Protein backbone atom coordinates (compact mmCIF):
# COMPACT_ATOMS: atom_id res chain seq x y z
CA UNK A 1 0.00 0.00 0.00
CA UNK A 2 2.90 2.32 0.65
CA UNK A 3 4.54 1.46 -2.67
CA UNK A 4 1.85 3.13 -4.89
CA UNK A 5 1.90 6.26 -2.73
CA UNK A 6 5.70 6.36 -2.89
CA UNK A 7 5.68 5.92 -6.69
CA UNK A 8 3.10 8.69 -7.12
CA UNK A 9 5.10 11.09 -4.97
CA UNK A 10 8.22 10.37 -7.01
CA UNK A 11 6.53 10.66 -10.44
CA UNK A 12 4.50 13.85 -9.85
CA UNK A 13 7.50 16.20 -10.16
CA UNK A 14 8.23 14.68 -13.59
CA UNK A 15 4.82 15.70 -15.01
CA UNK A 16 5.25 18.74 -17.25
CA UNK A 17 3.49 21.88 -16.11
CA UNK A 18 2.00 24.67 -18.20
CA UNK A 19 4.83 27.08 -18.67
CA UNK A 20 5.36 29.76 -21.24
CA UNK A 21 7.46 28.68 -24.20
CA UNK A 22 9.72 30.86 -26.27
CA UNK A 23 8.40 31.76 -29.69
CA UNK A 24 10.82 32.71 -32.43
CA UNK A 25 9.93 35.07 -35.27
CA UNK A 26 11.86 34.05 -38.38
CA UNK A 27 12.01 36.62 -41.19
CA UNK A 28 13.27 35.66 -44.65
CA UNK A 29 15.00 37.97 -47.13
CA UNK A 30 11.77 38.27 -49.18
CA UNK A 31 9.84 39.46 -46.09
CA UNK A 32 7.90 36.27 -45.35
CA UNK A 33 7.51 35.52 -41.64
CA UNK A 34 7.55 32.14 -39.89
CA UNK A 35 6.84 31.54 -36.21
CA UNK A 36 8.45 28.56 -34.50
CA UNK A 37 9.10 27.12 -31.04
CA UNK A 38 12.31 25.43 -32.15
CA UNK A 39 14.33 28.29 -33.61
CA UNK A 40 14.84 29.50 -37.16
CA UNK A 41 16.59 28.02 -40.19
CA UNK A 42 19.99 29.56 -40.94
CA UNK A 43 18.78 31.57 -43.95
CA UNK A 44 16.21 33.45 -41.83
CA UNK A 45 16.73 36.25 -39.33
CA UNK A 46 15.73 35.15 -35.81
CA UNK A 47 14.05 37.31 -33.15
CA UNK A 48 12.44 36.21 -29.89
CA UNK A 49 8.74 37.12 -29.99
CA UNK A 50 7.38 38.61 -26.78
CA UNK A 51 4.12 36.97 -25.75
CA UNK A 52 2.39 38.68 -22.86
CA UNK A 53 -0.76 36.80 -21.95
CA UNK A 54 -1.57 37.68 -18.35
CA UNK A 55 -3.84 35.43 -16.37
CA UNK A 56 -7.41 36.78 -16.44
CA UNK A 57 -8.09 38.95 -13.42
CA UNK A 58 -4.40 39.49 -12.64
CA UNK A 59 -3.90 43.16 -13.15
CA UNK A 60 -5.63 46.05 -14.81
CA UNK A 61 -7.90 45.51 -17.81
CA UNK A 62 -6.39 46.23 -21.21
CA UNK A 63 -8.67 48.26 -23.51
CA UNK A 64 -9.33 46.62 -26.86
CA UNK A 65 -9.78 49.94 -28.65
CA UNK A 66 -9.49 53.59 -27.88
CA UNK A 67 -12.99 54.96 -27.36
CA UNK A 68 -13.88 57.93 -29.50
CA UNK A 69 -16.21 60.74 -28.67
CA UNK A 70 -19.69 60.02 -29.91
CA UNK A 71 -21.80 62.70 -31.49
CA UNK A 72 -25.38 62.52 -30.33
CA UNK A 73 -27.81 63.25 -33.13
CA UNK A 74 -31.44 63.98 -32.60
CA UNK A 75 -33.71 61.45 -34.31
CA UNK A 76 -35.36 62.74 -37.46
CA UNK A 77 -38.98 63.60 -37.02
CA UNK A 78 -41.43 62.32 -39.58
CA UNK A 79 -43.50 64.78 -41.46
CA UNK A 80 -45.97 64.40 -44.27
CA UNK A 81 -44.37 67.11 -46.37
CA UNK A 82 -40.78 67.44 -47.49
CA UNK A 83 -38.43 67.66 -44.53
CA UNK A 84 -34.98 69.15 -44.08
CA UNK A 85 -33.42 66.21 -45.93
CA UNK A 86 -35.30 67.07 -49.11
CA UNK A 87 -34.34 70.73 -48.80
CA UNK A 88 -30.65 69.80 -48.55
CA UNK A 89 -30.91 67.31 -51.39
CA UNK A 90 -30.36 64.28 -49.13
CA UNK A 91 -32.23 61.05 -49.62
CA UNK A 92 -33.17 58.33 -47.19
CA UNK A 93 -31.19 55.12 -47.68
CA UNK A 94 -32.55 51.81 -46.44
CA UNK A 95 -29.72 49.46 -45.49
CA UNK A 96 -30.16 45.70 -45.31
CA UNK A 97 -33.39 45.35 -47.24
CA UNK A 98 -33.48 42.04 -49.07
CA UNK A 99 -34.57 42.14 -52.69
CA UNK A 100 -36.48 39.03 -53.73
CA UNK A 101 -36.49 39.80 -57.46
CA UNK A 102 -40.19 40.58 -57.51
CA UNK A 103 -39.87 44.17 -56.37
CA UNK A 104 -40.82 43.19 -52.82
CA UNK A 105 -44.51 43.49 -53.73
CA UNK A 106 -45.41 41.22 -50.82
CA UNK A 107 -44.14 42.22 -47.36
CA UNK A 108 -42.44 39.68 -45.13
CA UNK A 109 -45.34 39.31 -42.70
CA UNK A 110 -47.91 38.98 -45.51
CA UNK A 111 -45.68 36.40 -47.25
CA UNK A 112 -45.32 34.32 -44.06
CA UNK A 113 -49.06 34.49 -43.36
CA UNK A 114 -49.91 33.40 -46.93
CA UNK A 115 -47.44 30.50 -46.81
CA UNK A 116 -48.80 29.29 -43.46
CA UNK A 117 -52.39 29.50 -44.74
CA UNK A 118 -51.48 27.76 -48.03
CA UNK A 119 -52.45 30.77 -50.16
CA UNK A 120 -50.77 32.38 -53.16
CA UNK A 121 -50.48 36.14 -53.59
CA UNK A 122 -49.39 38.17 -56.60
CA UNK A 123 -45.72 39.08 -56.22
CA UNK A 124 -44.63 35.86 -54.47
CA UNK A 125 -41.61 33.98 -55.84
CA UNK A 126 -41.58 30.39 -57.09
CA UNK A 127 -39.93 29.22 -53.86
CA UNK A 128 -42.68 30.98 -51.86
CA UNK A 129 -45.35 29.15 -53.88
CA UNK A 130 -43.59 25.81 -53.39
CA UNK A 131 -43.39 26.51 -49.66
CA UNK A 132 -47.12 27.24 -49.55
CA UNK A 133 -48.49 24.57 -51.91
CA UNK A 134 -45.66 22.06 -52.31
CA UNK A 135 -44.08 20.84 -55.53
CA UNK A 136 -46.37 21.23 -58.54
CA UNK A 137 -47.94 18.12 -60.07
CA UNK A 138 -46.84 19.38 -63.48
CA UNK A 139 -45.41 22.49 -65.09
CA UNK A 140 -45.91 24.08 -68.48
CA UNK A 141 -44.19 26.94 -70.24
CA UNK A 142 -45.30 29.21 -73.06
CA UNK A 143 -42.79 31.85 -74.19
CA UNK A 144 -41.54 33.48 -70.97
CA UNK A 145 -44.58 32.45 -68.91
CA UNK A 146 -44.24 29.47 -66.55
CA UNK A 147 -47.26 27.74 -65.03
CA UNK A 148 -47.45 25.44 -62.02
CA UNK A 149 -50.41 23.05 -62.14
CA UNK A 150 -51.78 21.51 -58.94
CA UNK A 151 -54.36 18.73 -59.11
CA UNK A 152 -57.46 18.75 -56.89
CA UNK A 153 -57.25 17.18 -53.45
CA UNK A 154 -59.64 16.87 -50.51
CA UNK A 155 -58.98 20.40 -49.22
CA UNK A 156 -58.57 22.38 -52.45
CA UNK A 157 -59.68 22.27 -56.04
CA UNK A 158 -57.29 22.22 -58.98
CA UNK A 159 -55.06 25.29 -59.15
CA UNK A 160 -52.84 26.96 -61.73
CA UNK A 161 -50.22 29.54 -60.74
CA UNK A 162 -48.71 31.71 -63.50
CA UNK A 163 -45.22 33.24 -63.20
CA UNK A 164 -43.68 36.04 -65.26
CA UNK A 165 -40.19 35.99 -66.78
CA UNK A 166 -38.65 37.02 -63.41
CA UNK A 167 -40.23 34.07 -61.56
CA UNK A 168 -42.88 36.16 -59.82
CA UNK A 169 -46.57 35.25 -59.48
CA UNK A 170 -48.58 37.08 -62.14
CA UNK A 171 -51.88 35.40 -61.51
CA UNK A 172 -53.62 32.38 -60.14
CA UNK A 173 -56.66 30.44 -61.20
CA UNK A 174 -58.85 27.76 -59.74
CA UNK A 175 -60.29 25.19 -62.10
C-alpha positions as semicolon CSV with decimal commas, in nm:
position;residue;x (nm);y (nm);z (nm)
1;X;0,000;0,000;0,000
2;X;0,290;0,232;0,065
3;X;0,454;0,146;-0,267
4;X;0,185;0,313;-0,489
5;X;0,190;0,626;-0,273
6;X;0,570;0,636;-0,289
7;X;0,568;0,592;-0,669
8;X;0,310;0,869;-0,712
9;X;0,510;1,109;-0,497
10;X;0,822;1,037;-0,701
11;X;0,653;1,066;-1,044
12;X;0,450;1,385;-0,985
13;X;0,750;1,620;-1,016
14;X;0,823;1,468;-1,359
15;X;0,482;1,570;-1,501
16;X;0,525;1,874;-1,725
17;X;0,349;2,188;-1,611
18;X;0,200;2,467;-1,820
19;X;0,483;2,708;-1,867
20;X;0,536;2,976;-2,124
21;X;0,746;2,868;-2,420
22;X;0,972;3,086;-2,627
23;X;0,840;3,176;-2,969
24;X;1,082;3,271;-3,243
25;X;0,993;3,507;-3,527
26;X;1,186;3,405;-3,838
27;X;1,201;3,662;-4,119
28;X;1,327;3,566;-4,465
29;X;1,500;3,797;-4,713
30;X;1,177;3,827;-4,918
31;X;0,984;3,946;-4,609
32;X;0,790;3,627;-4,535
33;X;0,751;3,552;-4,164
34;X;0,755;3,214;-3,989
35;X;0,684;3,154;-3,621
36;X;0,845;2,856;-3,450
37;X;0,910;2,712;-3,104
38;X;1,231;2,543;-3,215
39;X;1,433;2,829;-3,361
40;X;1,484;2,950;-3,716
41;X;1,659;2,802;-4,019
42;X;1,999;2,956;-4,094
43;X;1,878;3,157;-4,395
44;X;1,621;3,345;-4,183
45;X;1,673;3,625;-3,933
46;X;1,573;3,515;-3,581
47;X;1,405;3,731;-3,315
48;X;1,244;3,621;-2,989
49;X;0,874;3,712;-2,999
50;X;0,738;3,861;-2,678
51;X;0,412;3,697;-2,575
52;X;0,239;3,868;-2,286
53;X;-0,076;3,680;-2,195
54;X;-0,157;3,768;-1,835
55;X;-0,384;3,543;-1,637
56;X;-0,741;3,678;-1,644
57;X;-0,809;3,895;-1,342
58;X;-0,440;3,949;-1,264
59;X;-0,390;4,316;-1,315
60;X;-0,563;4,605;-1,481
61;X;-0,790;4,551;-1,781
62;X;-0,639;4,623;-2,121
63;X;-0,867;4,826;-2,351
64;X;-0,933;4,662;-2,686
65;X;-0,978;4,994;-2,865
66;X;-0,949;5,359;-2,788
67;X;-1,299;5,496;-2,736
68;X;-1,388;5,793;-2,950
69;X;-1,621;6,074;-2,867
70;X;-1,969;6,002;-2,991
71;X;-2,180;6,270;-3,149
72;X;-2,538;6,252;-3,033
73;X;-2,781;6,325;-3,313
74;X;-3,144;6,398;-3,260
75;X;-3,371;6,145;-3,431
76;X;-3,536;6,274;-3,746
77;X;-3,898;6,360;-3,702
78;X;-4,143;6,232;-3,958
79;X;-4,350;6,478;-4,146
80;X;-4,597;6,440;-4,427
81;X;-4,437;6,711;-4,637
82;X;-4,078;6,744;-4,749
83;X;-3,843;6,766;-4,453
84;X;-3,498;6,915;-4,408
85;X;-3,342;6,621;-4,593
86;X;-3,530;6,707;-4,911
87;X;-3,434;7,073;-4,880
88;X;-3,065;6,980;-4,855
89;X;-3,091;6,731;-5,139
90;X;-3,036;6,428;-4,913
91;X;-3,223;6,105;-4,962
92;X;-3,317;5,833;-4,719
93;X;-3,119;5,512;-4,768
94;X;-3,255;5,181;-4,644
95;X;-2,972;4,946;-4,549
96;X;-3,016;4,570;-4,531
97;X;-3,339;4,535;-4,724
98;X;-3,348;4,204;-4,907
99;X;-3,457;4,214;-5,269
100;X;-3,648;3,903;-5,373
101;X;-3,649;3,980;-5,746
102;X;-4,019;4,058;-5,751
103;X;-3,987;4,417;-5,637
104;X;-4,082;4,319;-5,282
105;X;-4,451;4,349;-5,373
106;X;-4,541;4,122;-5,082
107;X;-4,414;4,222;-4,736
108;X;-4,244;3,968;-4,513
109;X;-4,534;3,931;-4,270
110;X;-4,791;3,898;-4,551
111;X;-4,568;3,640;-4,725
112;X;-4,532;3,432;-4,406
113;X;-4,906;3,449;-4,336
114;X;-4,991;3,340;-4,693
115;X;-4,744;3,050;-4,681
116;X;-4,880;2,929;-4,346
117;X;-5,239;2,950;-4,474
118;X;-5,148;2,776;-4,803
119;X;-5,245;3,077;-5,016
120;X;-5,077;3,238;-5,316
121;X;-5,048;3,614;-5,359
122;X;-4,939;3,817;-5,660
123;X;-4,572;3,908;-5,622
124;X;-4,463;3,586;-5,447
125;X;-4,161;3,398;-5,584
126;X;-4,158;3,039;-5,709
127;X;-3,993;2,922;-5,386
128;X;-4,268;3,098;-5,186
129;X;-4,535;2,915;-5,388
130;X;-4,359;2,581;-5,339
131;X;-4,339;2,651;-4,966
132;X;-4,712;2,724;-4,955
133;X;-4,849;2,457;-5,191
134;X;-4,566;2,206;-5,231
135;X;-4,408;2,084;-5,553
136;X;-4,637;2,123;-5,854
137;X;-4,794;1,812;-6,007
138;X;-4,684;1,938;-6,348
139;X;-4,541;2,249;-6,509
140;X;-4,591;2,408;-6,848
141;X;-4,419;2,694;-7,024
142;X;-4,530;2,921;-7,306
143;X;-4,279;3,185;-7,419
144;X;-4,154;3,348;-7,097
145;X;-4,458;3,245;-6,891
146;X;-4,424;2,947;-6,655
147;X;-4,726;2,774;-6,503
148;X;-4,745;2,544;-6,202
149;X;-5,041;2,305;-6,214
150;X;-5,178;2,151;-5,894
151;X;-5,436;1,873;-5,911
152;X;-5,746;1,875;-5,689
153;X;-5,725;1,718;-5,345
154;X;-5,964;1,687;-5,051
155;X;-5,898;2,040;-4,922
156;X;-5,857;2,238;-5,245
157;X;-5,968;2,227;-5,604
158;X;-5,729;2,222;-5,898
159;X;-5,506;2,529;-5,915
160;X;-5,284;2,696;-6,173
161;X;-5,022;2,954;-6,074
162;X;-4,871;3,171;-6,350
163;X;-4,522;3,324;-6,320
164;X;-4,368;3,604;-6,526
165;X;-4,019;3,599;-6,678
166;X;-3,865;3,702;-6,341
167;X;-4,023;3,407;-6,156
168;X;-4,288;3,616;-5,982
169;X;-4,657;3,525;-5,948
170;X;-4,858;3,708;-6,214
171;X;-5,188;3,540;-6,151
172;X;-5,362;3,238;-6,014
173;X;-5,666;3,044;-6,120
174;X;-5,885;2,776;-5,974
175;X;-6,029;2,519;-6,210
